[in-house]
Amino acid sequence: MNKPWVAHYAPGVEPEIDAAKYNSVVEIFDTYTDMYAGNKAYISMHTSVTYQELRAKSEDFAAYLQHQMGLKKGDKFAIMLPNILQYPIALFGALKAGLTVVNVNPLYTPRELKHQLTDSGAKAILVIENFAHVLEAIVDETPIEHIITTQMGDCIGLLKGTMLNTVVKRVKKLVPAFTLPDTVKFNQTLRLGKKQRLSPVAITSSDLAFLQYTGGTTGVAKGGMLSHGNIVANMLQIKGMMGSNIVENDEMVVTALPLYHIYALTVNCLSFMTIGGCNLLISNPRDIPMFAKVLSKYPVTLFAGVNTLFSGLLNNPTFHNIDFSTWKVSIGGGMATQRAVAERWQRLTGTPILEGYGLTECSPCVTSSPMNQIGFTGSIGLPLCNTDVKIMDDQGNEVAPNQSGELWVKGPQVMEGYYNRPEATAEIMHDGWLATGDIARIDERGFVFIVDRKKDMIIVSGFNVFPNEIEDVIAMIDDVVEVAAIGVPCEKTGEKIKVFLVTKSGEINEETLVAHCRENLTAYKVPHEFELRTELPKSNVGKILRKELRN
């Protein structure tokens, strides 16, 4: 499909990028750490590191991986950390050593961790000590040969770091006992690496930068093969999308979503270095009062989040007292942003939530709302430059504007495939097009609207019902904090709609809920069952997991 809609972007935004401008993420990293050497790159627990310092520390780490551990180009290196300074140091160090990074959720169970390390063939891992006991349980059943451990405070200064590590370990007792063979401390790798000379590694655009694990559209977690070329293209696409609305050397983005997740990895960690921006790292966004307190201390300009994070902050009194005068824009992704949440957010912060869309298999960004958009529209925006999208029906035909179907994507950011899973790759890749598994529509102007996940669709008496629409309506009720809708079996209609709720009052009034739904939804979309919960199951970025509710 041609893209007549590129003109809808703000003036000055390039309609196309040169995806081959850089050979690798490492080349981009070297270019921009030179350009913005004195700028603050990351802030964590009130300690900052400049781009120049980040470059030096990452090269020390890379030298250690090369000379002390003997890791070679193409070896898989796992990183199992929260959002702390050790993450970007290790990430860029591993990439400079020519390794493929395998991002690991620190909250994984032993079963999940074993699968990912074994499936990826990871030879080495950097793990936060808080979760080292999980690694201990399965490490002998994995290919891991080298283990680096770190503590929360290892990179925030000797005095402050020692105090934090003592509190975490001795006072709060957040580090369960573990025994792992032949481990080395993270700070020791930097000291020893500093004495070595880093051997440059020739990296091409086709070399793998990441094995990024995802559930994909079905089945067990699979490693999306994201090449340096994929990631570089998406970094440049994101920079092109931001255009002149973002000022180089003058932006600070809130990085509360985990860096091991593809959203924050590419949008925050990687793309922001192309403008010399600073990432304000939040290690525990679930502690909303502390999160809000940290936000109040910094001149934030951009906020990247998901609907549950926006909602959680809006329900915190401290957040309401923040000075939002420096805030420019908020970016929503990962799940549908509910209109009620977006409108409350804009009234309080003065910034609209600009929705985008992406998935691990696309590095991840596919579309974005224009940066000059004034308010919430419900659209995920326009395709990024160099990106084609189309809507396909179940018979493999492209549908007309405003008709719903499966969203397909084509562009330089689309993955190489799933690691060692050719059949799974063939299921979603078709002549360069990626079938996303999401139901969407495109209007006459080229704006894309996600309807819902294909597999989450509910069929009531033959009618298609999408949970997003139900949830959006119920979220309009002020007492509702979180909501999720699923289909459950029904003898009469095949399926009926069940809604799970978290409320401020800790109560639900079914009559009020049904009346509200009848006022805003056609009859077959009105829920028949309601269940009150204290919390809803969520992914590592806060996306509500309907599949767990169905189970």
DRENBALO-956981 format. One record per residue (C-alpha): residue number from 1; x, y, z. Coordinates in Angstrom, 2 decimals, padded with zeros to 5 digits. Example, Ala and Ser with C-alpha at 12.3 -4.5 7.8 and 13.67 -1.06 7.14 Angstrom:
BEGIN
PT  pos     east    north       up
PT    1   012.30  -004.50   007.80
PT    2   013.67  -001.06   007.14
***
This chain:
BEGIN
PT  pos     east    north       up
PT    1   000.00   000.00   000.00
PT    2   001.40   003.43  -000.90
PT    3   001.71   006.00   001.84
PT    4   000.03   009.28   000.84
PT    5  -000.26   010.11   004.53
PT    6   003.37   011.04   005.25
PT    7   002.38   014.68   004.85
PT    8   000.36   014.38   008.05
PT    9   003.56   014.38   010.06
PT   10   004.82   017.63   011.51
PT   11   006.80   019.87   009.12
PT   12   010.47   018.97   008.98
PT   13   010.04   015.23   009.50
PT   14   011.86   013.17   006.89
PT   15   009.46   010.91   004.93
PT   16   012.24   008.34   004.43
PT   17   015.45   007.37   006.25
PT   18   018.65   005.80   004.98
PT   19   018.43   002.47   006.79
PT   20   021.94   001.58   005.59
PT   21   023.58   004.72   007.00
PT   22   025.16   002.79   009.88
PT   23   026.34  -000.81   009.85
PT   24   025.54  -001.51   013.48
PT   25   024.21  -000.29   016.80
PT   26   027.85  -000.07   017.87
PT   27   028.63   002.39   015.06
PT   28   025.68   004.55   016.11
PT   29   026.76   004.30   019.76
PT   30   030.31   005.42   018.96
PT   31   029.04   008.26   016.76
PT   32   026.67   009.74   019.31
PT   33   028.74   009.15   022.44
PT   34   031.43   011.23   020.71
PT   35   028.92   013.89   019.67
PT   36   027.27   014.18   023.10
PT   37   030.21   013.16   025.29
PT   38   029.47   015.60   028.14
PT   39   025.70   015.07   028.23
PT   40   024.08   013.03   030.97
PT   41   023.04   009.73   029.44
PT   42   021.41   008.02   032.43
PT   43   020.32   008.91   035.93
PT   44   019.65   006.16   038.45
PT   45   018.98   006.66   042.15
PT   46   020.17   010.29   041.83
PT   47   023.50   009.24   040.30
PT   48   024.27   010.17   036.70
PT   49   026.62   008.89   034.02
PT   50   027.63   010.90   030.96
PT   51   027.88   009.52   027.45
PT   52   031.66   009.70   027.68
PT   53   031.65   007.74   030.96
PT   54   029.18   005.23   029.53
PT   55   031.44   004.68   026.51
PT   56   034.51   004.13   028.70
PT   57   032.78   001.74   031.11
PT   58   031.15  -000.24   028.31
PT   59   034.52  -000.67   026.61
PT   60   036.06  -001.86   029.89
PT   61   033.25  -004.38   030.21
PT   62   033.64  -005.46   026.57
PT   63   037.38  -005.98   027.05
PT   64   036.70  -008.20   030.05
PT   65   034.23  -010.30   028.09
PT   66   036.76  -010.73   025.31
PT   67   039.97  -011.35   027.20
PT   68   038.96  -012.76   030.56
PT   69   035.94  -014.81   029.53
PT   70   037.05  -015.55   025.99
PT   71   033.68  -014.76   024.45
PT   72   033.67  -014.48   020.66
PT   73   031.60  -012.67   018.07
PT   74   028.12  -014.17   017.87
PT   75   028.15  -015.74   021.35
PT   76   024.94  -015.17   023.31
PT   77   025.14  -013.00   026.45
PT   78   022.16  -012.85   028.82
PT   79   021.35  -009.75   030.91
PT   80   018.98  -010.26   033.86
PT   81   018.71  -006.81   035.45
PT   82   016.16  -004.18   036.46
PT   83   016.57  -000.54   035.35
PT   84   019.92   000.31   036.95
PT   85   023.12   001.80   035.51
PT   86   024.70  -001.62   035.09
PT   87   022.19  -002.37   032.33
PT   88   023.31   000.15   029.66
PT   89   026.99  -000.45   030.53
PT   90   026.60  -004.19   030.05
PT   91   024.35  -003.84   027.01
PT   92   026.68  -001.65   025.01
PT   93   029.71  -003.55   026.27
PT   94   028.31  -006.85   025.05
PT   95   027.42  -005.33   021.67
PT   96   030.90  -003.79   021.31
PT   97   032.36  -007.24   021.96
PT   98   030.30  -008.52   019.04
PT   99   027.96  -010.58   021.20
PT  100   024.23  -011.14   020.77
PT  101   022.28  -009.87   023.77
PT  102   019.57  -012.03   025.30
PT  103   017.37  -009.88   027.53
PT  104   015.93  -011.72   030.54
PT  105   013.11  -010.72   032.87
PT  106   014.49  -010.79   036.45
PT  107   011.10  -012.01   037.69
PT  108   011.22  -015.21   035.66
PT  109   010.50  -018.50   037.37
PT  110   013.19  -021.21   037.18
PT  111   011.23  -022.94   034.40
PT  112   010.99  -019.78   032.29
PT  113   014.65  -018.91   032.86
PT  114   015.81  -022.41   031.96
PT  115   013.83  -022.33   028.71
PT  116   015.25  -018.99   027.60
PT  117   018.87  -019.72   028.46
PT  118   018.72  -023.17   026.89
PT  119   016.81  -022.11   023.79
PT  120   019.17  -019.18   023.14
PT  121   022.35  -021.12   023.91
PT  122   023.58  -018.30   026.15
PT  123   027.18  -018.80   027.26
PT  124   027.30  -016.08   029.91
PT  125   024.92  -014.13   032.10
PT  126   024.89  -010.95   034.20
PT  127   022.36  -011.33   037.00
PT  128   021.19  -009.11   039.86
PT  129   021.88  -010.85   043.17
PT  130   018.25  -010.45   044.26
PT  131   017.33  -013.19   041.77
PT  132   020.54  -015.22   041.64
PT  133   018.82  -018.01   043.60
PT  134   016.53  -018.56   040.60
PT  135   019.56  -019.02   038.36
PT  136   021.13  -021.37   040.91
PT  137   018.13  -023.69   040.66
PT  138   018.61  -024.39   036.94
PT  139   022.09  -023.25   035.88
PT  140   023.48  -026.80   035.67
PT  141   020.81  -027.61   033.07
PT  142   021.77  -024.70   030.79
PT  143   024.72  -023.85   028.50
PT  144   025.87  -021.05   030.85
PT  145   029.64  -021.11   031.36
PT  146   030.26  -017.71   032.96
PT  147   028.28  -015.82   035.63
PT  148   028.62  -012.15   036.60
PT  149   026.66  -010.92   039.62
PT  150   025.81  -007.41   040.69
PT  151   023.99  -005.59   043.49
PT  152   021.56  -002.70   043.21
PT  153   024.04  -000.05   044.39
PT  154   027.17  -001.15   042.56
PT  155   027.29   001.85   040.20
PT  156   026.05   004.74   042.36
PT  157   029.23   005.49   044.31
PT  158   031.12   003.68   047.05
PT  159   029.45   005.19   050.11
PT  160   025.89   005.45   048.79
PT  161   026.17   002.12   047.01
PT  162   027.46   000.29   050.07
PT  163   024.65   001.72   052.18
PT  164   022.01   000.72   049.62
PT  165   023.41  -002.78   049.21
PT  166   023.43  -003.25   052.99
PT  167   019.83  -002.10   053.34
PT  168   018.64  -004.29   050.46
PT  169   020.47  -007.37   051.73
PT  170   020.53  -007.04   055.51
PT  171   017.59  -004.83   056.44
PT  172   014.93  -005.51   053.78
PT  173   016.28  -009.04   053.20
PT  174   015.58  -008.88   049.48
PT  175   018.52  -011.11   048.50
PT  176   017.75  -014.80   049.16
PT  177   020.81  -016.94   049.87
PT  178   022.40  -018.46   046.77
PT  179   025.45  -020.47   045.80
PT  180   026.76  -020.14   042.28
PT  181   030.12  -021.50   041.10
PT  182   032.96  -019.30   039.89
PT  183   031.07  -016.00   039.81
PT  184   032.69  -012.62   039.32
PT  185   031.42  -009.27   040.61
PT  186   030.33  -006.66   038.07
PT  187   032.61  -003.92   039.42
PT  188   035.52  -006.35   039.27
PT  189   034.90  -006.88   035.55
PT  190   035.21  -003.13   035.02
PT  191   038.47  -002.93   037.01
PT  192   040.03  -005.88   035.19
PT  193   038.68  -004.85   031.81
PT  194   040.22  -001.40   032.20
PT  195   043.65  -003.04   032.14
PT  196   042.92  -004.75   028.82
PT  197   042.76  -003.36   025.29
PT  198   039.43  -003.87   023.56
PT  199   039.86  -005.64   020.24
PT  200   037.53  -004.01   017.66
PT  201   034.98  -006.40   016.15
PT  202   033.76  -006.04   012.57
PT  203   029.96  -006.02   012.79
PT  204   027.64  -005.97   009.79
PT  205   023.99  -005.05   009.53
PT  206   023.04  -008.72   009.16
PT  207   024.70  -009.78   012.43
PT  208   022.30  -010.45   015.30
PT  209   022.14  -007.73   017.93
PT  210   019.40  -009.29   020.07
PT  211   017.52  -012.48   020.65
PT  212   014.43  -010.84   022.09
PT  213   012.03  -013.37   023.54
PT  214   008.30  -013.09   023.05
PT  215   005.25  -015.26   023.21
PT  216   004.62  -014.18   019.63
PT  217   001.12  -014.84   018.40
PT  218   000.97  -018.40   019.81
PT  219   002.84  -020.98   021.83
PT  220   006.03  -021.06   023.87
PT  221   008.35  -018.04   024.15
PT  222   010.42  -017.65   020.99
PT  223   013.57  -015.66   020.31
PT  224   012.95  -012.92   017.78
PT  225   016.15  -012.49   015.76
PT  226   016.73  -008.75   015.61
PT  227   019.75  -007.85   013.51
PT  228   021.85  -004.73   013.90
PT  229   020.21  -003.56   010.68
PT  230   016.72  -004.04   012.14
PT  231   017.55  -002.06   015.28
PT  232   019.46   000.70   013.48
PT  233   016.53   001.19   011.08
PT  234   014.03   001.48   013.93
PT  235   016.27   003.93   015.83
PT  236   016.46   006.16   012.76
PT  237   012.74   005.77   012.08
PT  238   011.94   006.89   015.64
PT  239   014.31   009.84   015.34
PT  240   012.69   010.78   012.03
PT  241   009.24   010.57   013.61
PT  242   010.25   012.89   016.46
PT  243   011.59   015.45   013.99
PT  244   012.00   019.07   015.03
PT  245   009.58   018.64   017.93
PT  246   012.44   017.22   020.00
PT  247   015.44   019.39   020.90
PT  248   018.88   017.83   020.86
PT  249   020.79   018.04   024.17
PT  250   017.63   019.10   025.98
PT  251   015.38   016.08   026.57
PT  252   014.84   013.84   029.59
PT  253   012.66   010.76   029.19
PT  254   011.17   008.80   032.07
PT  255   012.29   005.18   031.73
PT  256   010.03   003.26   034.08
PT  257   009.23   000.42   031.70
PT  258   011.90  -002.31   031.94
PT  259   014.86  -001.95   029.62
PT  260   014.89  -005.70   029.03
PT  261   011.54  -005.22   027.23
PT  262   011.70  -004.21   023.57
PT  263   009.56  -001.06   024.07
PT  264   011.87   000.73   026.49
PT  265   014.96  -000.88   024.96
PT  266   014.51   000.74   021.55
PT  267   012.40   003.81   022.30
PT  268   014.24   004.94   025.45
PT  269   017.64   003.28   025.76
PT  270   018.69   003.24   022.11
PT  271   016.82   005.97   020.24
PT  272   017.36   008.70   022.81
PT  273   021.11   008.63   022.37
PT  274   020.63   009.90   018.80
PT  275   019.50   013.24   020.27
PT  276   021.84   013.28   023.27
PT  277   018.90   012.75   025.60
PT  278   018.91   011.54   029.19
PT  279   017.10   008.46   030.52
PT  280   015.74   008.83   034.07
PT  281   015.78   005.20   035.22
PT  282   013.09   003.96   037.58
PT  283   014.09   000.59   039.05
PT  284   010.74  -000.18   040.71
PT  285   007.77   001.56   039.06
PT  286   005.39  -000.58   041.10
PT  287   006.25   001.59   044.12
PT  288   004.03   004.40   042.85
PT  289   004.54   006.80   045.82
PT  290   008.34   006.60   045.46
PT  291   008.06   006.81   041.67
PT  292   006.04   010.02   041.92
PT  293   008.51   011.45   044.44
PT  294   011.42   010.84   042.05
PT  295   009.53   012.45   039.16
PT  296   009.02   015.60   041.21
PT  297   012.79   016.16   041.42
PT  298   013.70   016.25   037.73
PT  299   012.93   018.46   034.67
PT  300   011.24   015.67   032.74
PT  301   010.25   016.45   029.14
PT  302   008.94   013.09   027.88
PT  303   007.18   010.19   029.55
PT  304   006.90   006.71   028.03
PT  305   004.39   004.35   029.58
PT  306   001.45   001.99   029.30
PT  307  -002.18   002.45   030.30
PT  308  -001.82   000.76   033.70
PT  309   001.15   002.97   034.58
PT  310  -000.69   006.14   033.60
PT  311  -003.70   005.03   035.65
PT  312  -001.59   004.11   038.68
PT  313   000.07   007.53   038.77
PT  314  -003.22   009.36   038.27
PT  315  -004.54   007.65   041.40
PT  316  -001.56   008.79   043.50
PT  317  -001.87   012.13   045.41
PT  318   001.86   012.92   045.20
PT  319   001.75   012.78   041.40
PT  320  -000.91   015.49   041.36
PT  321   001.49   017.93   043.07
PT  322   004.27   017.67   040.47
PT  323   005.28   020.71   038.44
PT  324   004.56   019.62   034.87
PT  325   005.76   022.83   033.23
PT  326   008.72   021.09   031.50
PT  327   006.68   018.15   030.21
PT  328   006.18   018.10   026.43
PT  329   004.59   014.81   025.50
PT  330   003.72   011.38   026.78
PT  331   004.03   008.24   024.69
PT  332   001.67   005.30   025.08
PT  333   002.24   001.78   023.81
PT  334   002.33  -001.85   024.84
PT  335  -001.46  -002.00   025.23
PT  336  -004.46   000.12   024.32
PT  337  -004.65   003.43   026.15
PT  338  -008.16   004.00   027.44
PT  339  -009.77   007.29   026.48
PT  340  -010.82   008.07   030.06
PT  341  -007.25   007.61   031.29
PT  342  -005.78   009.65   028.42
PT  343  -008.15   012.55   029.02
PT  344  -007.49   012.63   032.77
PT  345  -003.74   012.47   032.08
PT  346  -003.86   015.40   029.67
PT  347  -005.94   017.53   032.05
PT  348  -003.42   016.98   034.84
PT  349  -000.06   017.01   033.03
PT  350  -000.97   019.25   030.10
PT  351   000.53   016.68   027.71
PT  352  -001.41   014.38   025.37
PT  353  -000.73   010.66   025.32
PT  354   000.45   009.95   021.79
PT  355  -000.21   006.30   021.05
PT  356   002.12   004.20   018.99
PT  357   002.17   000.57   018.03
PT  358   004.83  -002.04   017.80
PT  359   005.75  -005.61   018.56
PT  360   008.93  -007.48   019.36
PT  361   009.07  -008.87   015.83
PT  362   009.34  -005.30   014.48
PT  363   012.13  -004.04   016.76
PT  364   009.39  -002.85   017.85
PT  365   007.96   000.37   016.37
PT  366   005.56   000.28   013.42
PT  367   003.34   003.35   013.80
PT  368   003.21   006.51   015.88
PT  369   000.84   009.39   016.41
PT  370   002.21   012.66   015.00
PT  371   004.19   014.64   017.57
PT  372   002.07   017.73   016.91
PT  373  -001.19   015.93   017.68
PT  374  -003.23   017.96   020.15
PT  375  -005.27   015.34   021.98
PT  376  -006.24   011.69   022.24
PT  377  -007.78   010.22   019.09
PT  378  -007.81   006.48   019.75
PT  379  -005.54   005.97   016.74
PT  380  -002.09   004.40   016.92
PT  381  -001.06   006.96   014.33
PT  382   000.70   006.67   011.01
PT  383   003.26   004.17   009.74
PT  384   006.84   005.19   010.43
PT  385   008.94   006.14   007.43
PT  386   010.10   003.21   005.24
PT  387   007.18   001.17   006.64
PT  388   004.24  -000.31   004.73
PT  389   001.08  -001.60   006.38
PT  390  -002.04  -003.26   005.03
PT  391  -005.20  -004.88   006.38
PT  392  -005.94  -008.45   005.29
PT  393  -009.08  -010.58   005.59
PT  394  -009.07  -014.29   006.46
PT  395  -008.99  -015.21   002.77
PT  396  -005.72  -013.33   002.20
PT  397  -007.26  -010.31   000.46
PT  398  -006.47  -006.68   001.25
PT  399  -009.58  -004.88   002.51
PT  400  -010.90  -001.40   001.78
PT  401  -010.36   001.64   004.06
PT  402  -012.23   001.50   007.39
PT  403  -012.74  -002.27   007.06
PT  404  -011.28  -004.42   009.85
PT  405  -008.85  -007.26   009.33
PT  406  -005.41  -008.47   010.38
PT  407  -002.63  -005.88   010.31
PT  408   000.38  -006.84   008.18
PT  409   003.69  -004.94   008.28
PT  410   006.67  -004.63   005.96
PT  411   009.84  -002.61   006.59
PT  412   013.55  -002.72   007.48
PT  413   012.70  -003.15   011.18
PT  414   010.92  -006.50   010.65
PT  415   012.87  -009.34   012.29
PT  416   014.90  -012.00   010.53
PT  417   012.64  -014.69   012.02
PT  418   012.36  -016.80   015.18
PT  419   015.59  -018.40   016.36
PT  420   015.77  -022.07   015.34
PT  421   012.02  -022.11   014.63
PT  422   011.50  -022.05   010.85
PT  423   007.94  -023.38   011.08
PT  424   006.88  -020.67   013.55
PT  425   008.56  -018.09   011.31
PT  426   006.71  -019.36   008.25
PT  427   003.38  -019.00   010.06
PT  428   003.68  -015.22   010.33
PT  429   006.14  -014.19   007.59
PT  430   004.78  -013.97   004.03
PT  431   007.04  -012.60   001.26
PT  432   008.56  -010.01   003.59
PT  433   005.25  -009.17   005.26
PT  434   004.71  -009.87   008.96
PT  435   001.21  -010.93   010.00
PT  436   000.85  -009.32   013.43
PT  437  -002.16  -011.16   014.84
PT  438  -003.77  -007.79   015.62
PT  439  -007.12  -006.72   014.19
PT  440  -007.02  -003.16   012.86
PT  441  -008.47  -000.75   010.34
PT  442  -006.99   002.15   008.36
PT  443  -009.03   005.27   007.63
PT  444  -008.96   007.32   004.44
PT  445  -006.11   009.50   005.74
PT  446  -003.90   006.48   006.52
PT  447  -004.35   006.59   010.30
PT  448  -004.36   003.13   011.86
PT  449  -006.73   002.00   014.60
PT  450  -006.18  -001.21   016.55
PT  451  -009.41  -003.03   017.24
PT  452  -008.01  -005.86   019.36
PT  453  -005.89  -008.99   019.40
PT  454  -007.19  -011.60   016.96
PT  455  -007.01  -014.32   019.60
PT  456  -008.82  -012.17   022.21
PT  457  -011.90  -011.64   020.06
PT  458  -015.16  -012.81   021.68
PT  459  -017.96  -014.23   019.51
PT  460  -021.44  -013.68   020.96
PT  461  -024.28  -015.19   018.92
PT  462  -022.11  -014.94   015.81
PT  463  -021.20  -011.29   016.43
PT  464  -017.56  -010.26   016.90
PT  465  -016.94  -008.44   020.19
PT  466  -013.56  -006.91   020.98
PT  467  -012.54  -006.60   024.65
PT  468  -010.85  -003.23   024.13
PT  469  -014.19  -001.60   023.39
PT  470  -015.83  -003.06   026.50
PT  471  -012.90  -002.07   028.69
PT  472  -012.82   001.46   027.28
PT  473  -016.48   001.98   028.16
PT  474  -016.20   000.60   031.69
PT  475  -013.02   002.64   032.33
PT  476  -015.19   005.76   031.97
PT  477  -016.58   005.02   035.46
PT  478  -014.54   007.01   037.98
PT  479  -014.40   004.20   040.57
PT  480  -012.74   001.80   038.13
PT  481  -008.95   001.46   038.44
PT  482  -008.37  -001.52   036.14
PT  483  -010.66  -003.57   033.92
PT  484  -010.34  -006.59   031.64
PT  485  -012.96  -008.38   029.56
PT  486  -012.86  -011.96   028.31
PT  487  -015.23  -014.45   026.71
PT  488  -016.50  -017.42   028.71
PT  489  -018.56  -020.38   027.41
PT  490  -022.33  -019.95   027.19
PT  491  -024.82  -022.60   026.00
PT  492  -027.20  -019.99   024.60
PT  493  -024.84  -017.60   022.78
PT  494  -021.64  -019.62   022.38
PT  495  -019.72  -017.09   024.47
PT  496  -020.71  -014.37   026.91
PT  497  -018.69  -011.47   028.25
PT  498  -017.12  -011.56   031.69
PT  499  -015.45  -008.50   033.19
PT  500  -012.77  -008.42   035.89
PT  501  -012.43  -005.19   037.88
PT  502  -010.22  -003.43   040.38
PT  503  -011.99  -000.46   041.99
PT  504  -011.02   002.35   044.32
PT  505  -013.89   001.55   046.68
PT  506  -013.17  -002.17   046.75
PT  507  -016.76  -002.82   045.73
PT  508  -018.79  -003.26   042.54
PT  509  -022.40  -002.43   041.80
PT  510  -023.50  -004.74   039.00
PT  511  -026.72  -002.85   038.32
PT  512  -024.80   000.40   037.80
PT  513  -022.23  -001.33   035.59
PT  514  -024.85  -002.98   033.41
PT  515  -026.83   000.24   033.08
PT  516  -023.71   002.15   032.04
PT  517  -022.82  -000.53   029.48
PT  518  -026.35  -000.57   028.04
PT  519  -026.14   003.17   027.58
PT  520  -022.87   002.93   025.65
PT  521  -022.90  -000.50   023.97
PT  522  -025.23  -002.47   021.77
PT  523  -027.07  -005.30   023.56
PT  524  -024.86  -008.25   022.58
PT  525  -021.76  -006.39   023.88
PT  526  -023.14  -005.88   027.40
PT  527  -021.27  -008.04   029.98
PT  528  -023.19  -010.66   031.92
PT  529  -020.64  -011.52   034.61
PT  530  -018.47  -009.34   036.85
PT  531  -015.69  -010.31   039.24
PT  532  -013.93  -008.01   041.70
PT  533  -010.18  -008.49   042.15
PT  534  -007.55  -006.71   044.24
PT  535  -005.25  -006.77   041.20
PT  536  -005.17  -008.13   037.65
PT  537  -002.37  -010.28   036.20
PT  538   000.11  -008.22   034.18
PT  539   003.12  -008.64   031.93
PT  540   006.52  -007.18   032.71
PT  541   005.47  -003.81   031.22
PT  542   002.10  -003.71   032.97
PT  543  -000.05  -005.06   030.14
PT  544  -003.08  -006.87   031.54
PT  545  -002.89  -010.56   030.63
PT  546  -006.31  -011.66   029.49
PT  547  -005.00  -015.16   028.74
PT  548  -004.32  -015.74   032.44
PT  549  -007.83  -014.60   033.29
PT  550  -009.18  -017.01   030.69
PT  551  -007.14  -019.83   032.21
***
